Structures are given as C-alpha cells and as structure tokens.
Amino acid sequence: MIQALNDHVIVDIIPEEDIKTEAGIILPGTVVNHPQCYGKVISVGPKVDQDVGVGDIIVFAKHGGQTVMLNNKVQKVLKLPEIYGVVKK
C-alpha cells in the first residue's frame, strides 16, 4: 500500500464499464465517454480536510493527477484541488 503525503489523495480507478445508471443498468465502456473518472479513495494525506476520506467514491478529471502502478493495479495520485467532489448516495 502507498501512503499519501501532504494534500494528496490516492485512489483506485473505477473502470468506466463498472458505472451504473440510477436504474441499475451497467453502461459498457464503448457507450460511456465521460470527461471525468471515478475512483475509490485508498489513502489521504495529513493536510487533506475532512471532506474526503478513505472509502469515499470521488469524481476527478480523466487526465488529472499522476498515474502509478502498484501490485498490478492502476492508481491515481491526486492533489486535493484536482478532485471535483465526493459521490453521495
């Protein structure tokens, strides 16, 4: 596992093909072309405020942050200002 530093957040990217509509329909990646990505927060730095926490699903720019590979998983390292918001149910 990687520990985020300062104002950074580390997320596991949620593939577009895993995105569901409100009705529960899974949209295939060939249909979905969002300008944003979704990710599950796995680590937050000590300077990140209480609005983002481990386990949250967040929305961020598709080409934002830095992509890293750890244990055969693609993850993103984002700065707090690169996060658009937290998905609430």
C-alpha positions in Angstrom: 0.0 0.0 0.0 1.0 3.5 -0.6 0.5 6.3 2.0 -0.5 9.7 0.6 1.6 12.7 1.7 0.6 16.4 2.3 -2.5 17.3 0.3 -2.5 14.2 -1.9 -5.2 11.6 -2.2 -4.6 8.1 -3.7 -7.5 6.3 -5.5 -8.2 3.0 -7.2 -9.7 3.9 -10.5 -13.2 2.6 -11.1 -13.3 1.4 -14.7 -16.0 3.1 -16.9 -17.6 -0.3 -17.7 -18.5 -0.6 -13.9 -20.5 2.6 -13.9 -24.2 2.0 -13.3 -27.2 4.3 -14.1 -29.6 5.2 -11.3 -31.9 2.4 -12.6 -29.0 -0.1 -12.0 -28.1 -0.6 -15.7 -24.4 -1.1 -16.3 -23.1 1.0 -19.2 -20.4 -0.6 -21.3 -17.2 1.3 -21.9 -17.9 1.7 -25.6 -21.0 3.8 -24.7 -19.6 5.8 -21.9 -17.3 8.7 -22.8 -17.2 10.9 -19.7 -14.7 13.7 -19.4 -14.3 12.6 -15.8 -13.3 9.5 -13.9 -14.4 7.9 -10.7 -12.2 6.4 -8.0 -12.3 4.9 -4.6 -10.1 6.6 -2.1 -7.5 4.3 -0.5 -5.2 6.9 1.2 -5.3 10.5 2.2 -2.5 12.8 3.2 -2.4 14.6 6.6 -3.2 18.0 5.0 -6.5 16.8 3.4 -9.6 18.2 5.1 -12.4 16.1 6.5 -14.5 16.3 3.3 -12.6 13.4 1.7 -11.9 10.1 3.5 -10.7 6.6 2.8 -13.5 4.6 1.2 -15.2 7.6 -0.5 -16.0 7.5 -4.2 -14.8 10.7 -5.8 -15.0 12.4 -9.2 -11.9 13.8 -10.8 -10.6 14.9 -14.3 -10.0 12.0 -16.6 -6.4 13.2 -17.3 -5.8 14.7 -13.9 -3.2 13.5 -11.3 -0.4 11.1 -11.8 -1.0 7.5 -12.7 1.0 4.9 -10.8 1.1 1.1 -11.0 1.4 -0.8 -7.7 0.8 -4.5 -7.2 -0.6 -4.7 -10.8 -3.3 -2.1 -10.0 -3.5 1.3 -11.8 -4.0 4.1 -9.3 -4.1 7.8 -9.4 -2.3 10.3 -7.1 -4.3 13.5 -7.0 -3.9 16.8 -5.2 -7.0 17.9 -3.3 -7.8 20.7 -5.8 -8.0 18.2 -8.6 -11.0 16.4 -7.0 -14.4 17.7 -8.3 -16.4 16.1 -5.5 -17.4 13.1 -3.4 -20.3 10.9 -4.7 -23.1 10.8 -2.2 -25.8 8.2 -2.3 
